[in-house]
Amino acid sequence: MERFVDVEPGVRLWVEDIEPTGPHPGEPLLLVMGANSSGLVWPDALVAQLAEHHRVIRYDHRDTGRSTATFEDDPYGIGDLADDALAVLDALDVPRAHVVGMSMGGYLVQLILLDHPDRIATATLFCTGPLPFPDPTTAPALPGPEEALLRLWAEMDDPRDLEGEIAWRLEHWRMLNGSGTLFDPAEFRALEERVIAHTGRHEPVVAHARMDTDGMERGPELAGVTVPTLVIEAPEDPAFPPPNASVLARSIGQGRLVRIPGMGHAINRTVISPLAAAILSQTTRAAAAPA
């Protein structure tokens, strides 16, 4: 079921609520996507595997997909996007959910873990890093995005026609995918054509690259997290290369780490099944734990 959720006056988010297909579903599962990306970037095949065990919820962040584009007239910060995730759960009458965050979505889930742990049954984070420290001199030394990726990001908002925009996005996905798994341009062209049709325009989304990130410097607080949290390492990720994942897992009070060999910063068809299995190992582990 598709619907729109009003998260604050003048801001409406597109939400898809997928009913579980299995006989004994667990608590709902919320998918929180990365920066500048529609919820449709979560592959249908992954959603279908997760829906065998859970009601699955995915949504478009502000300024993406069919959600309200507000940034130019009313700038917002990363904390607002974290609040949006909770507002989606509220609108669907979900008091608590398993929450999965990719990339920027991983940062949003970390903020929710710190401020609203009662809303999260379990957390799964991947293709992301730990929240930064207030004092950089005490923070763990971690590598940032690869230089080639930074150069491509500098071109993100260059004007392009439809075919030029698709070509840029394909190059972006090729770079994000890395060389550890097969990159199929046709797979990602179909994805981007679907996202553009869903959105109704092809212009690049850049709002999340410009938003206020104040309030993220809470890395030391992660040690106090008591919600069971899985961190999935994508060893070929050029945006959050190792050891970002392992440091994040060690930073979280209830963190554990699994690794998907060859995975980069893209959910291509070769990693869908191992990714689904890893997520479900976390959610079903929680369900099986003694009360």
C-alpha positions in Angstrom: 0.0 0.0 0.0 1.3 3.5 -0.9 0.3 6.5 1.0 1.5 10.0 2.0 2.4 11.0 5.5 2.4 14.5 6.8 5.4 14.8 9.1 5.1 18.5 9.7 3.1 21.4 8.2 3.9 21.6 4.5 6.1 18.4 4.5 4.6 15.2 3.1 6.5 11.9 2.6 5.7 9.1 0.2 5.5 5.8 2.1 5.1 2.2 0.9 3.8 -0.3 3.5 4.3 -3.9 2.4 2.3 -6.6 4.2 4.1 -9.7 5.3 3.8 -12.8 3.2 5.0 -15.4 5.7 2.8 -17.2 8.3 4.4 -15.9 11.4 5.6 -12.3 10.9 7.7 -10.5 13.5 7.6 -6.8 14.3 7.6 -4.4 11.4 10.8 -3.5 9.7 11.6 0.1 8.6 14.1 0.7 5.8 16.0 4.1 5.9 17.9 4.9 2.7 21.0 7.0 2.1 21.4 10.6 1.1 19.6 12.0 -2.0 18.0 8.6 -2.7 14.4 7.6 -3.1 13.1 4.6 -1.1 12.8 2.8 -4.4 16.6 2.3 -4.3 15.8 -0.6 -1.9 15.5 -3.4 -4.4 12.1 -5.1 -4.7 13.8 -8.5 -4.5 15.3 -7.5 -1.1 12.0 -6.2 0.1 10.3 -9.4 -0.9 12.7 -11.6 1.1 12.4 -9.4 4.1 8.6 -9.4 3.8 8.6 -13.2 4.2 9.2 -12.4 7.9 8.1 -8.8 8.5 5.8 -6.0 7.5 8.3 -3.8 5.5 8.1 0.0 5.3 10.1 2.1 3.0 9.8 5.8 2.2 11.2 8.8 0.3 13.2 11.3 2.3 12.3 14.9 1.9 13.5 16.2 -1.5 13.5 12.7 -3.0 11.0 10.7 -5.0 7.4 11.9 -4.4 8.1 13.5 -1.1 7.9 17.3 -0.6 10.9 19.2 -1.9 11.4 21.9 0.7 15.1 22.5 1.1 15.4 25.6 -1.1 12.7 27.5 0.6 12.9 25.9 4.1 16.3 24.3 4.8 16.4 21.5 7.3 19.1 19.4 9.1 20.0 15.8 9.6 18.1 15.7 12.9 14.9 16.5 11.0 15.4 13.5 8.7 15.8 11.3 11.8 12.6 12.7 13.2 10.9 12.0 9.8 11.7 8.2 10.2 9.9 8.2 13.6 7.0 10.3 12.1 6.5 7.5 9.5 6.2 4.9 12.2 3.8 7.1 14.2 1.6 7.6 11.1 1.4 3.8 10.6 0.7 3.2 14.3 4.0 1.3 14.7 5.2 1.7 18.3 8.5 -0.2 17.7 10.2 -1.6 14.6 13.4 -3.3 13.4 15.2 -0.5 11.6 17.8 -0.9 8.8 19.9 2.1 7.7 22.2 2.4 4.7 24.8 5.1 4.3 23.3 8.4 5.6 20.4 6.2 6.7 22.9 4.5 9.0 23.6 7.9 10.7 19.9 8.6 11.1 19.4 5.2 12.8 22.3 5.9 15.1 20.7 9.2 16.2 17.4 7.3 16.8 19.3 4.7 18.8 20.6 7.5 21.0 17.4 9.5 21.4 14.6 7.0 21.0 15.9 3.5 21.8 12.4 2.4 22.8 11.3 2.7 19.2 13.9 0.2 17.9 13.6 -3.6 18.3 16.9 -4.1 16.6 19.1 -2.0 14.3 21.1 -3.0 11.2 23.6 -0.6 9.8 25.7 -1.0 6.6 27.7 1.1 4.2 28.1 3.8 6.9 30.4 4.9 9.7 30.2 5.9 13.3 28.9 9.3 14.3 31.7 11.7 14.6 33.3 12.8 17.9 33.0 16.4 19.3 36.7 16.5 19.7 38.4 15.2 16.5 41.6 14.6 18.3 40.0 11.8 20.3 38.2 10.2 17.4 39.4 7.0 15.8 41.3 7.6 12.6 39.1 6.5 9.7 39.5 6.7 5.9 37.0 8.9 4.0 35.6 8.5 0.5 38.0 7.7 -2.3 39.3 10.6 -4.3 37.7 9.5 -7.5 34.3 9.4 -5.8 34.8 12.9 -4.3 35.6 14.2 -7.8 32.4 12.7 -9.2 30.3 14.1 -6.3 31.7 17.6 -7.2 29.7 17.2 -10.5 26.5 16.1 -8.8 24.5 19.3 -9.5 25.9 20.0 -13.0 23.1 20.6 -15.5 22.4 17.5 -17.7 19.6 16.4 -20.0 17.8 13.1 -19.2 20.2 10.8 -21.0 23.2 12.7 -19.5 21.8 12.4 -16.0 21.2 8.7 -16.4 24.7 8.3 -17.7 26.1 10.2 -14.7 24.1 8.1 -12.3 25.3 4.9 -14.0 28.9 6.0 -13.6 28.2 6.9 -9.9 26.7 3.4 -9.3 29.7 1.8 -11.1 32.1 3.6 -8.8 30.0 2.9 -5.7 29.7 -0.8 -6.6 33.4 -1.4 -6.6 35.1 -4.3 -8.3 34.3 -7.1 -5.8 31.0 -8.0 -7.4 29.6 -7.9 -10.9 28.3 -4.4 -12.0 25.5 -4.7 -14.6 24.8 -1.3 -16.2 21.4 -2.6 -17.4 20.4 -3.4 -13.8 21.1 0.1 -12.6 19.8 1.8 -15.7 16.4 0.1 -15.0 16.6 1.2 -11.4 17.3 4.8 -12.3 14.6 4.9 -15.0 12.1 3.6 -12.4 13.3 6.2 -9.9 12.9 9.0 -12.4 9.5 7.8 -13.5 8.5 7.6 -9.8 9.8 11.1 -9.1 8.5 12.7 -12.2 11.7 14.6 -13.0 15.4 13.8 -13.7 17.1 16.7 -12.1 19.7 15.6 -9.5 18.9 15.7 -5.8 21.5 17.6 -3.8 19.7 18.9 -0.8 21.2 16.3 1.6 24.7 17.3 0.6 23.9 20.9 1.7 21.8 20.4 4.8 22.9 21.3 8.4 24.7 18.4 10.1 24.9 20.0 13.5 24.2 17.5 16.3 25.9 14.6 14.7 29.0 14.8 16.9 27.8 12.1 19.3 30.2 9.2 18.7 31.2 8.7 22.3 27.5 8.1 23.2 27.3 5.0 21.1 29.0 3.0 23.8 25.8 3.3 25.8 23.5 1.8 23.2 21.7 -1.3 24.6 19.6 -2.1 21.5 20.9 -5.2 19.7 22.7 -3.7 16.6 24.3 -5.5 13.6 26.9 -3.8 11.5 27.4 -5.3 8.0 30.8 -4.7 6.5 31.0 -4.1 2.8 34.7 -4.5 2.1 34.7 -2.9 -1.3 32.8 0.2 -0.2 34.6 3.3 -1.6 32.4 5.8 0.4 32.9 4.2 3.9 35.9 1.9 3.3 37.2 -0.5 6.0 37.7 -0.2 8.9 34.6 2.1 9.2 32.3 -0.9 9.8 34.4 -2.7 12.4 35.1 0.5 14.3 31.3 1.3 14.3 30.5 -2.2 15.6 33.1 -1.9 18.4 31.8 1.6 19.3 28.2 0.4 19.9 27.4 -1.2 23.3 25.4 -4.0 21.8 27.1 -4.2 18.4 28.2 -7.2 16.3 29.8 -7.4 12.9 29.3 -9.6 9.9 31.0 -9.3 6.5 29.5 -9.7 3.0 32.5 -10.5 0.7 32.8 -8.4 -2.4 30.1 -6.0 -1.4 30.5 -2.3 -2.2 28.2 0.7 -1.7 25.5 -0.7 -3.9 22.8 -3.3 -3.5 23.2 -5.2 -6.7 21.5 -8.5 -7.4 24.5 -10.6 -6.3 24.4 -9.3 -2.7 20.6 -9.2 -2.2 20.3 -12.7 -0.7 23.3 -12.4 1.6 22.2 -9.0 2.7 18.6 -10.2 3.4 20.0 -13.2 5.3 22.2 -10.9 7.4 19.3 -8.6 8.3 17.0 -11.5 9.1 19.7 -13.1 11.3 19.5 -10.0 13.4 15.7 -9.6 13.5 15.0 -13.3 14.1 17.8 -13.6 16.7 15.9 -11.0 18.7 12.6 -12.8 18.3 14.2 -16.0 19.5 16.0 -14.5 22.5 14.5 -15.4 25.9 12.3 -12.8 27.5 
